[in-house]
Amino acid sequence: MAIQVGDKAPDFELKDNHGRAVKLSDFRGSKNVVLLFYPFAFTGVCTGELCEVRDNLPKFADRDTQVLAVSNDSIHTLRVFAEQEGLEYPLLSDFWPHGEVSRAYGVFAEDKGCAVRGTFVIDKEGLVRWTVVNALPDARDLGEYVAALDTL
């Protein structure tokens, strides 16, 4: 079951597409976080969603928010994907232990070996304030989580 509104967001440390360690708790007290889980780089729906975030980064920056996108791809795959698509926000690898963070958030599809489309809006205190979980083929509406940020 996915993490619910009002829950404390599980902390984690993952490597980004440049091999740098990123901890969720590093943003506590300073920024809200939109945590986006997606199945795999280079797939149609995922590419569309992440490029839409790229094209709307000022909406997040204006709301004092860091976007973190998590997939079960390796950091090497994520590096190439980010370069190809011009993604300038962290793409985090939940590759090994495979899906550990995705499981902690309740969005790992065991039968598929990847995360489903889970989105978690986390406030500066580390509490989940809004969430949506979509099936693999169902794209999310960026406007919904931007609107959720406006309530913080």
Backbone as ProteinMPNN parsed JSONL, in Angstrom:
{"seq_chain_A": "MAIQVGDKAPDFELKDNHGRAVKLSDFRGSKNVVLLFYPFAFTGVCTGELCEVRDNLPKFADRDTQVLAVSNDSIHTLRVFAEQEGLEYPLLSDFWPHGEVSRAYGVFAEDKGCAVRGTFVIDKEGLVRWTVVNALPDARDLGEYVAALDTL", "coords_chain_A": {"N_chain_A": [[0.841, -1.186, 0.0], [0.518, 2.218, -0.799], [2.277, 5.048, 0.563], [0.521, 7.345, 2.599], [-1.38, 10.47, 2.678], [-0.409, 12.664, 5.212], [1.351, 10.919, 6.392], [4.727, 10.476, 7.535], [7.285, 11.049, 5.28], [9.232, 8.417, 4.076], [12.693, 8.445, 4.641], [15.491, 8.472, 2.399], [18.454, 7.571, 0.572], [19.751, 7.979, -2.534], [21.574, 7.491, -5.591], [22.127, 10.003, -8.032], [21.723, 10.854, -11.557], [24.276, 11.663, -12.098], [25.844, 10.325, -10.411], [25.949, 11.316, -7.854], [25.174, 11.368, -4.381], [21.916, 11.675, -3.134], [19.852, 12.733, -0.614], [16.64, 12.507, 0.782], [16.108, 13.783, 3.2], [17.885, 15.904, 3.15], [16.567, 18.083, 2.164], [14.811, 18.825, 4.049], [13.271, 21.262, 5.999], [14.055, 23.263, 4.288], [13.123, 23.077, 1.595], [10.144, 22.191, -0.204], [9.249, 19.01, -1.59], [8.648, 17.392, -4.636], [8.14, 14.211, -5.289], [8.594, 11.965, -7.727], [7.815, 8.881, -8.914], [8.6, 6.704, -11.555], [8.203, 4.289, -14.216], [10.29, 3.449, -16.295], [13.152, 4.889, -17.927], [13.251, 6.345, -21.2], [10.849, 5.389, -22.191], [7.649, 5.946, -23.727], [5.403, 7.275, -22.28], [6.67, 7.937, -19.86], [8.807, 9.57, -20.737], [7.346, 11.68, -21.849], [6.008, 12.69, -19.531], [8.209, 13.471, -17.886], [9.482, 15.333, -19.486], [7.503, 17.262, -19.591], [7.588, 18.138, -16.941], [10.191, 19.211, -17.01], [9.742, 21.347, -18.784], [8.226, 22.954, -17.209], [9.621, 23.713, -14.945], [10.024, 26.28, -13.672], [7.583, 26.663, -12.335], [7.781, 24.998, -10.168], [10.115, 25.912, -8.89], [9.268, 28.478, -8.215], [7.591, 27.847, -6.183], [9.172, 27.072, -4.147], [10.253, 24.46, -4.33], [11.714, 21.276, -4.793], [12.147, 19.019, -7.403], [12.271, 15.541, -7.569], [12.955, 12.737, -9.39], [12.35, 9.317, -9.623], [13.442, 6.181, -10.724], [13.78, 2.679, -11.556], [15.973, 2.293, -13.06], [19.498, 2.078, -14.009], [22.174, 4.31, -12.914], [23.687, 5.001, -15.093], [22.063, 4.647, -17.339], [20.167, 6.586, -16.69], [21.73, 8.889, -16.847], [22.305, 9.141, -19.61], [19.688, 9.334, -20.585], [18.812, 11.745, -19.327], [20.595, 13.576, -20.5], [19.907, 13.313, -23.211], [17.245, 14.223, -23.213], [17.41, 16.709, -22.054], [17.034, 17.073, -19.3], [17.205, 18.676, -16.301], [16.908, 18.341, -13.609], [17.28, 16.232, -10.693], [17.549, 12.823, -11.526], [16.901, 9.93, -10.009], [18.361, 6.823, -9.108], [16.916, 3.848, -8.318], [17.965, 1.352, -8.446], [19.628, -0.586, -7.164], [19.773, -1.705, -3.807], [17.421, -3.447, -5.674], [14.619, -1.582, -6.312], [14.178, -0.81, -3.658], [13.533, 1.717, -2.429], [11.24, 2.391, -3.856], [9.598, 0.315, -2.983], [9.426, 1.017, -0.275], [7.808, 3.24, -0.434], [5.549, 2.085, -1.364], [5.013, 1.682, -4.084], [6.094, -0.135, -5.841], [5.865, -2.439, -8.412], [5.769, -5.673, -8.173], [5.355, -7.739, -10.031], [6.111, -6.593, -12.402], [8.614, -5.566, -11.985], [9.3, -2.941, -11.566], [8.722, 0.517, -10.645], [5.421, 1.886, -10.262], [3.478, 4.718, -11.392], [3.861, 6.815, -9.116], [3.233, 9.718, -7.224], [4.347, 12.036, -4.861], [3.782, 14.725, -2.831], [5.727, 16.443, -0.715], [6.09, 18.186, 2.258], [8.077, 20.864, 3.776], [8.628, 19.926, 6.29], [8.766, 17.255, 6.012], [6.456, 15.77, 5.736], [3.963, 13.917, 4.0], [1.84, 15.523, 1.894], [0.147, 15.399, -0.262], [-0.855, 13.005, -2.661], [-0.77, 10.774, -5.467], [-1.352, 7.786, -7.223], [-0.786, 6.189, -10.161], [-1.566, 3.728, -12.667], [0.73, 1.844, -14.761], [0.33, 2.578, -17.605], [-0.918, 5.053, -17.421], [-0.684, 8.419, -17.647], [0.255, 11.139, -15.493], [-1.277, 14.173, -14.23], [0.285, 17.079, -14.353], [-0.604, 19.559, -13.496], [-2.199, 18.958, -11.292], [-0.424, 18.29, -9.167], [0.999, 20.652, -8.974], [-1.033, 22.353, -8.171], [-1.515, 21.191, -5.681], [0.83, 21.934, -4.36], [0.332, 24.623, -4.051], [-1.292, 24.692, -1.855], [0.288, 24.48, 0.321]], "CA_chain_A": [[0.0, 0.0, 0.0], [1.311, 3.436, -0.932], [2.326, 6.016, 1.655], [-0.702, 8.148, 2.568], [-1.336, 11.855, 3.127], [-0.243, 12.758, 6.66], [2.473, 10.076, 6.805], [6.076, 11.0, 7.378], [7.894, 10.468, 4.083], [10.432, 7.639, 4.398], [13.945, 9.024, 4.151], [16.274, 7.584, 1.542], [19.613, 8.118, -0.121], [19.941, 7.347, -3.832], [22.492, 8.165, -6.509], [21.48, 10.661, -9.161], [22.246, 10.538, -12.876], [25.697, 12.02, -12.142], [26.52, 9.515, -9.398], [25.96, 12.014, -6.569], [24.185, 10.908, -3.4], [20.836, 12.613, -2.823], [19.024, 12.279, 0.501], [15.405, 13.279, 0.944], [16.211, 14.617, 4.398], [18.692, 17.094, 2.87], [15.67, 19.181, 1.812], [13.951, 19.107, 5.195], [13.445, 22.6, 6.563], [14.423, 24.269, 3.298], [12.334, 22.997, 0.362], [9.164, 21.14, -0.444], [9.74, 18.056, -2.587], [7.735, 16.574, -5.423], [8.811, 12.947, -5.529], [7.918, 11.296, -8.842], [8.289, 7.555, -9.302], [8.185, 6.357, -12.912], [8.68, 2.942, -14.523], [11.596, 3.328, -16.948], [13.606, 5.902, -18.871], [13.141, 6.105, -22.639], [9.53, 4.913, -22.614], [6.858, 7.064, -24.221], [4.673, 8.033, -21.262], [7.651, 8.487, -18.905], [9.499, 10.679, -21.39], [6.393, 12.795, -21.93], [5.802, 13.27, -18.203], [9.413, 14.126, -17.377], [9.714, 16.533, -20.303], [6.536, 18.267, -19.145], [8.174, 18.714, -15.72], [11.305, 20.049, -17.482], [9.207, 22.557, -19.396], [7.505, 23.718, -16.184], [10.438, 23.829, -13.731], [9.8, 27.516, -12.913], [6.413, 26.522, -11.457], [8.255, 24.354, -8.941], [11.059, 26.83, -8.242], [8.466, 29.566, -7.646], [6.903, 27.313, -4.994], [10.22, 26.617, -3.233], [10.099, 23.01, -4.415], [12.669, 20.46, -5.533], [11.611, 17.829, -8.052], [13.134, 14.359, -7.589], [12.313, 11.682, -10.171], [12.964, 8.038, -9.25], [13.1, 4.976, -11.477], [14.598, 1.521, -11.212], [17.066, 2.237, -14.031], [20.841, 2.342, -13.492], [22.577, 5.713, -13.058], [24.234, 5.188, -16.437], [20.895, 4.833, -18.201], [19.568, 7.879, -16.35], [22.604, 9.953, -17.341], [22.07, 9.279, -21.051], [18.309, 9.813, -20.734], [18.774, 13.164, -18.951], [21.311, 14.34, -21.526], [19.128, 13.279, -24.453], [15.998, 14.976, -23.068], [17.659, 18.011, -21.444], [16.438, 17.082, -17.956], [18.191, 19.297, -15.417], [16.607, 18.034, -12.21], [17.849, 14.918, -10.391], [16.932, 11.536, -11.811], [17.494, 9.065, -8.994], [18.365, 5.407, -9.438], [16.49, 2.882, -7.299], [18.36, 0.121, -9.123], [20.127, -1.6, -6.232], [18.951, -2.91, -3.921], [16.401, -3.171, -6.69], [13.296, -1.144, -5.904], [14.057, -0.652, -2.205], [12.81, 2.954, -2.094], [9.903, 2.23, -4.437], [8.846, -0.536, -2.056], [9.172, 1.784, 0.954], [6.692, 4.148, -0.734], [4.403, 1.276, -1.76], [4.713, 1.854, -5.501], [6.843, -1.097, -6.648], [5.051, -3.512, -8.99], [6.606, -6.883, -8.131], [5.192, -8.531, -11.254], [6.734, -5.871, -13.517], [10.0, -5.258, -11.641], [9.529, -1.499, -11.643], [7.758, 1.371, -9.934], [4.296, 2.461, -10.991], [3.557, 6.183, -11.416], [3.488, 7.4, -7.835], [3.671, 11.1, -6.985], [4.208, 12.417, -3.465], [4.15, 16.095, -2.498], [6.252, 16.378, 0.647], [6.344, 19.553, 2.723], [9.409, 21.133, 4.326], [8.797, 19.165, 7.533], [8.893, 15.848, 5.665], [5.157, 15.097, 5.741], [3.287, 13.784, 2.718], [0.666, 16.393, 1.907], [-0.712, 15.049, -1.392], [-0.314, 11.867, -3.395], [-1.568, 10.063, -6.457], [-0.661, 6.633, -7.801], [-1.408, 5.776, -11.416], [-1.073, 2.501, -13.285], [1.831, 2.059, -15.7], [0.059, 3.311, -18.845], [-1.699, 6.269, -17.183], [0.098, 9.617, -17.346], [-0.243, 12.014, -14.422], [-1.586, 15.554, -14.582], [1.213, 17.964, -13.648], [-1.384, 20.626, -12.873], [-2.712, 18.524, -10.001], [0.542, 18.426, -8.078], [1.302, 22.068, -8.814], [-2.127, 22.871, -7.349], [-1.282, 20.711, -4.319], [1.88, 22.775, -3.779], [-0.251, 25.92, -3.705], [-1.973, 24.591, -0.573], [1.28, 24.408, 1.421]], "C_chain_A": [[0.885, 1.248, 0.0], [1.236, 4.28, 0.339], [1.127, 6.964, 1.495], [-0.453, 9.596, 3.006], [-1.303, 11.863, 4.659], [0.885, 11.899, 7.189], [3.78, 10.851, 6.697], [6.698, 10.286, 6.185], [9.138, 9.678, 4.488], [11.68, 8.295, 3.805], [14.659, 7.991, 3.29], [17.502, 8.33, 1.059], [19.801, 7.307, -1.389], [20.958, 8.14, -4.64], [21.697, 8.798, -7.642], [22.177, 10.287, -10.47], [23.701, 10.967, -13.077], [26.494, 11.254, -11.095], [26.604, 10.173, -8.037], [24.873, 11.462, -5.657], [23.193, 12.02, -3.11], [20.006, 11.987, -1.715], [17.774, 13.15, 0.577], [15.526, 14.239, 2.114], [17.08, 15.856, 4.201], [17.817, 18.313, 2.562], [14.783, 19.605, 2.979], [14.294, 20.478, 5.772], [13.757, 23.664, 5.536], [13.57, 24.254, 2.032], [11.248, 21.938, 0.482], [9.771, 20.215, -1.497], [8.544, 17.44, -3.315], [8.545, 15.348, -5.825], [7.992, 12.162, -6.548], [8.565, 9.937, -9.08], [7.753, 7.276, -10.7], [8.824, 5.029, -13.295], [10.095, 2.898, -15.123], [11.876, 4.517, -17.857], [13.376, 5.411, -20.297], [11.809, 5.51, -23.085], [8.65, 6.124, -22.906], [6.189, 7.903, -23.147], [5.645, 8.679, -20.281], [8.368, 9.697, -19.503], [8.587, 11.894, -21.471], [6.192, 13.48, -20.595], [7.021, 14.054, -17.737], [9.788, 15.356, -18.197], [8.717, 17.636, -19.95], [7.021, 18.93, -17.854], [9.313, 19.66, -16.11], [10.799, 21.389, -17.998], [8.499, 23.466, -18.392], [8.304, 23.876, -14.89], [10.243, 25.14, -12.982], [8.59, 27.438, -11.975], [6.809, 25.881, -10.123], [9.197, 25.282, -8.176], [10.309, 27.976, -7.565], [7.754, 29.142, -6.365], [7.897, 26.687, -4.017], [10.25, 25.085, -3.155], [11.184, 22.384, -5.273], [11.933, 19.264, -6.133], [12.674, 16.74, -8.006], [12.374, 13.263, -8.321], [13.077, 10.379, -9.94], [12.481, 6.934, -10.176], [14.027, 3.849, -11.04], [15.7, 1.291, -12.241], [18.409, 2.469, -13.34], [21.175, 3.825, -13.672], [23.099, 5.989, -14.464], [23.11, 5.411, -17.457], [20.283, 6.211, -17.964], [20.413, 9.04, -16.859], [22.34, 10.202, -18.823], [20.67, 9.843, -21.314], [18.218, 11.305, -20.438], [19.46, 14.032, -20.003], [20.489, 14.426, -22.805], [17.906, 14.181, -24.375], [16.183, 16.357, -22.44], [17.031, 18.152, -20.064], [17.488, 17.559, -16.957], [17.869, 19.137, -13.947], [17.082, 16.605, -11.949], [16.94, 13.753, -10.799], [17.639, 10.537, -10.911], [17.31, 7.597, -9.351], [18.029, 4.553, -8.222], [16.792, 1.47, -7.819], [18.8, -0.975, -8.155], [20.242, -1.037, -4.843], [17.691, -2.6, -4.717], [15.042, -2.836, -6.081], [13.106, -0.907, -4.417], [13.244, 0.59, -1.816], [11.392, 2.899, -2.654], [9.029, 1.367, -3.536], [8.487, 0.222, -0.778], [7.993, 2.739, 0.768], [5.448, 3.403, -1.227], [4.036, 1.375, -3.221], [5.503, 0.907, -6.403], [5.913, -2.207, -7.108], [5.931, -4.755, -9.101], [6.536, -7.667, -9.44], [5.841, -7.88, -12.471], [8.208, -5.551, -13.255], [10.332, -3.784, -11.709], [8.481, -0.766, -10.814], [6.597, 1.707, -10.855], [4.428, 3.984, -10.88], [3.016, 6.774, -10.117], [4.05, 8.803, -7.704], [3.362, 11.443, -5.541], [4.675, 13.857, -3.304], [4.482, 16.09, -1.012], [6.598, 17.795, 1.094], [7.729, 19.658, 3.368], [9.683, 20.392, 5.632], [8.898, 17.664, 7.266], [7.601, 15.069, 5.707], [4.574, 15.045, 4.336], [1.989, 14.571, 2.799], [-0.31, 16.116, 0.769], [-0.066, 13.887, -2.111], [-1.305, 11.358, -4.432], [-0.713, 8.915, -6.982], [-1.461, 6.182, -9.017], [-0.802, 4.464, -11.891], [-0.011, 2.843, -14.327], [1.451, 2.86, -16.946], [-0.578, 4.688, -18.658], [-0.834, 7.445, -16.757], [-0.571, 10.432, -16.245], [-0.489, 13.415, -14.966], [-0.703, 16.468, -13.729], [0.46, 19.076, -12.923], [-1.914, 20.244, -11.506], [-1.669, 18.66, -8.899], [1.072, 19.842, -7.928], [0.224, 22.716, -7.94], [-1.971, 22.425, -5.886], [-0.198, 21.53, -3.627], [1.33, 24.121, -3.337], [-0.987, 25.884, -2.366], [-1.008, 24.577, 0.604], [1.578, 25.781, 1.982]], "O_chain_A": [[1.882, 1.312, 0.72], [0.257, 4.227, 1.084], [0.771, 7.335, 0.377], [0.565, 9.898, 3.628], [-2.073, 11.159, 5.312], [1.343, 12.108, 8.312], [3.918, 11.758, 5.878], [6.644, 9.059, 6.091], [10.01, 10.213, 5.173], [11.715, 8.649, 2.627], [14.45, 6.787, 3.439], [17.576, 9.557, 1.129], [19.989, 6.092, -1.333], [21.169, 9.327, -4.392], [20.732, 8.222, -8.145], [23.116, 9.491, -10.473], [24.295, 10.668, -14.112], [27.685, 11.505, -10.912], [27.265, 9.645, -7.143], [23.78, 11.128, -6.115], [23.578, 13.165, -2.871], [19.518, 10.865, -1.845], [17.844, 14.373, 0.451], [15.092, 15.387, 2.025], [17.016, 16.778, 5.014], [18.274, 19.449, 2.685], [14.09, 20.62, 2.906], [15.46, 20.801, 5.999], [13.732, 24.853, 5.857], [13.317, 25.309, 1.451], [11.408, 20.93, 1.17], [10.699, 20.6, -2.209], [7.564, 17.026, -2.695], [9.503, 15.437, -6.594], [6.863, 11.75, -6.281], [9.747, 9.863, -9.415], [6.596, 7.572, -11.0], [9.874, 4.673, -12.761], [11.005, 2.353, -14.497], [10.97, 5.078, -18.473], [13.316, 4.208, -20.554], [11.66, 5.159, -24.256], [8.893, 7.21, -22.379], [6.383, 9.118, -23.103], [5.469, 9.839, -19.908], [8.514, 10.726, -18.845], [9.015, 13.013, -21.189], [6.201, 14.709, -20.518], [6.889, 15.176, -17.248], [10.349, 16.313, -17.662], [9.057, 18.818, -20.006], [6.882, 20.142, -17.688], [9.394, 20.779, -15.604], [11.363, 22.438, -17.686], [8.207, 24.621, -18.7], [7.72, 24.147, -13.841], [10.288, 25.134, -11.752], [8.582, 28.084, -10.927], [6.233, 26.192, -9.081], [9.086, 25.42, -6.958], [10.673, 28.395, -6.467], [7.363, 29.985, -5.559], [7.522, 25.878, -3.169], [10.269, 24.5, -2.073], [11.528, 22.894, -6.339], [11.182, 18.581, -5.438], [13.831, 16.975, -8.356], [11.27, 12.898, -7.918], [14.302, 10.344, -10.047], [11.281, 6.763, -10.392], [14.945, 4.056, -10.246], [16.294, 0.213, -12.286], [18.46, 2.99, -12.226], [20.548, 4.516, -14.476], [22.962, 7.104, -14.967], [23.217, 6.273, -18.329], [19.925, 6.915, -18.908], [19.87, 10.069, -17.262], [22.172, 11.347, -19.242], [20.494, 10.72, -22.159], [17.617, 12.053, -21.209], [18.959, 15.1, -20.355], [20.387, 15.492, -23.412], [17.559, 14.836, -25.358], [15.213, 17.103, -22.305], [16.551, 19.227, -19.701], [18.531, 16.927, -16.789], [18.522, 19.763, -13.111], [17.269, 15.841, -12.896], [15.755, 13.707, -10.469], [18.844, 10.324, -11.04], [16.254, 7.182, -9.83], [18.76, 4.537, -7.231], [16.002, 0.54, -7.659], [18.408, -2.134, -8.291], [20.784, 0.059, -4.698], [16.996, -1.618, -4.459], [14.404, -3.666, -5.434], [11.968, -0.811, -3.956], [12.362, 0.508, -0.962], [10.447, 3.32, -1.987], [7.848, 1.66, -3.349], [7.378, 0.086, -0.26], [7.261, 3.012, 1.719], [4.414, 4.021, -1.478], [2.876, 1.175, -3.581], [5.572, 1.128, -7.612], [5.248, -2.845, -6.292], [6.742, -4.869, -10.02], [7.546, -8.197, -9.903], [6.092, -8.555, -13.47], [8.964, -5.294, -14.192], [11.49, -3.407, -11.887], [7.499, -1.347, -10.352], [6.761, 1.803, -12.071], [5.409, 4.475, -10.321], [1.856, 7.18, -10.04], [5.21, 9.048, -8.034], [2.264, 11.182, -5.049], [5.826, 14.178, -3.602], [3.642, 15.778, -0.168], [7.311, 18.517, 0.397], [8.452, 18.668, 3.486], [10.837, 20.245, 6.034], [9.096, 16.884, 8.198], [7.623, 13.839, 5.715], [4.676, 16.008, 3.575], [1.146, 14.319, 3.66], [-1.462, 16.545, 0.822], [1.161, 13.798, -2.162], [-2.519, 11.498, -4.28], [0.496, 9.057, -7.163], [-2.64, 5.843, -8.921], [0.336, 4.135, -11.555], [0.126, 4.0, -14.725], [2.2, 3.763, -17.319], [-0.76, 5.417, -19.633], [-0.313, 7.47, -15.642], [-1.792, 10.416, -16.087], [0.024, 13.79, -16.021], [-0.925, 16.608, -12.526], [0.866, 19.485, -11.836], [-2.068, 21.107, -10.642], [-1.998, 19.105, -7.799], [1.553, 20.203, -6.854], [0.534, 23.531, -7.071], [-2.26, 23.19, -4.967], [-0.297, 21.794, -2.429], [1.806, 24.699, -2.36], [-1.278, 26.936, -1.797], [-1.432, 24.655, 1.757], [2.383, 25.91, 2.905]]}, "name": "protein", "num_of_chains": 1, "seq": "MAIQVGDKAPDFELKDNHGRAVKLSDFRGSKNVVLLFYPFAFTGVCTGELCEVRDNLPKFADRDTQVLAVSNDSIHTLRVFAEQEGLEYPLLSDFWPHGEVSRAYGVFAEDKGCAVRGTFVIDKEGLVRWTVVNALPDARDLGEYVAALDTL"}
